[in-house]
Each structure stands twice: as C-alpha cells, then as structure tokens.
Amino acid sequence: MDELRYVIDVAVEVGTTLRDRFWSQNIQSRLKTDHSIVTEADTFADEFIIRALHDKFPQDGIISEEK
C-alpha cells in the first residue's frame, strides 16, 4: 500500500505542476519523429515521473511514450 500511496502522491504533484504551468505559460510544442505532437508539459511530466519511479523503484524497468 505504501507503493500505491507514493505513486498517487507523484501523480498529484505532477498534475498540480502541470495545471499551474498551463494557466501561467504559453506551452511550446514540437513534432516527434513519428510526427505526433509533444509539448513541454508532456516532456516535464514524463521526466518527473520517470525520475520519481526510478528513485523509489530502481530495479523496475520503465516504458515511456515520450522517449
């Protein structure tokens, strides 16, 4: 249950930061190699979540949409 609480806390922190960035900034976007759009917010969330999961669960592999 501690693992679930940690992941929920990470999701809430990322969501809060994304909400604040969305309302306070003009978010930039670019095309990925597959021609789909990725925003700075996508990249931030991806990197934040990967770092948080790696810190808590270093033995686990991570598959990410943005990488």
MODELLER restraints for C-alpha pairs under 7 A, 6 or more apart:
rsr = mdl.restraints
at = mdl.atoms
rsr.add(forms.Gaussian(group=physical.xy_distance, feature=features.Distance(at['CA:10:A'], at['CA:49:A']), mean=6.97, stdev=0.5))
rsr.add(forms.Gaussian(group=physical.xy_distance, feature=features.Distance(at['CA:14:A'], at['CA:45:A']), mean=6.14, stdev=0.5))
rsr.add(forms.Gaussian(group=physical.xy_distance, feature=features.Distance(at['CA:18:A'], at['CA:41:A']), mean=6.39, stdev=0.5))
rsr.add(forms.Gaussian(group=physical.xy_distance, feature=features.Distance(at['CA:27:A'], at['CA:39:A']), mean=6.71, stdev=0.5))
rsr.add(forms.Gaussian(group=physical.xy_distance, feature=features.Distance(at['CA:27:A'], at['CA:40:A']), mean=6.19, stdev=0.5))
rsr.add(forms.Gaussian(group=physical.xy_distance, feature=features.Distance(at['CA:28:A'], at['CA:39:A']), mean=5.72, stdev=0.5))
rsr.add(forms.Gaussian(group=physical.xy_distance, feature=features.Distance(at['CA:28:A'], at['CA:40:A']), mean=5.77, stdev=0.5))
rsr.add(forms.Gaussian(group=physical.xy_distance, feature=features.Distance(at['CA:29:A'], at['CA:37:A']), mean=6.56, stdev=0.5))
rsr.add(forms.Gaussian(group=physical.xy_distance, feature=features.Distance(at['CA:29:A'], at['CA:38:A']), mean=5.55, stdev=0.5))
rsr.add(forms.Gaussian(group=physical.xy_distance, feature=features.Distance(at['CA:29:A'], at['CA:39:A']), mean=4.04, stdev=0.5))
rsr.add(forms.Gaussian(group=physical.xy_distance, feature=features.Distance(at['CA:29:A'], at['CA:40:A']), mean=6.18, stdev=0.5))
rsr.add(forms.Gaussian(group=physical.xy_distance, feature=features.Distance(at['CA:30:A'], at['CA:37:A']), mean=5.72, stdev=0.5))
rsr.add(forms.Gaussian(group=physical.xy_distance, feature=features.Distance(at['CA:30:A'], at['CA:38:A']), mean=5.58, stdev=0.5))
rsr.add(forms.Gaussian(group=physical.xy_distance, feature=features.Distance(at['CA:30:A'], at['CA:39:A']), mean=6.39, stdev=0.5))
rsr.add(forms.Gaussian(group=physical.xy_distance, feature=features.Distance(at['CA:31:A'], at['CA:37:A']), mean=4.66, stdev=0.5))
rsr.add(forms.Gaussian(group=physical.xy_distance, feature=features.Distance(at['CA:31:A'], at['CA:38:A']), mean=6.12, stdev=0.5))
rsr.add(forms.Gaussian(group=physical.xy_distance, feature=features.Distance(at['CA:32:A'], at['CA:38:A']), mean=6.55, stdev=0.5))
rsr.add(forms.Gaussian(group=physical.xy_distance, feature=features.Distance(at['CA:43:A'], at['CA:66:A']), mean=6.71, stdev=0.5))
rsr.add(forms.Gaussian(group=physical.xy_distance, feature=features.Distance(at['CA:46:A'], at['CA:66:A']), mean=6.64, stdev=0.5))
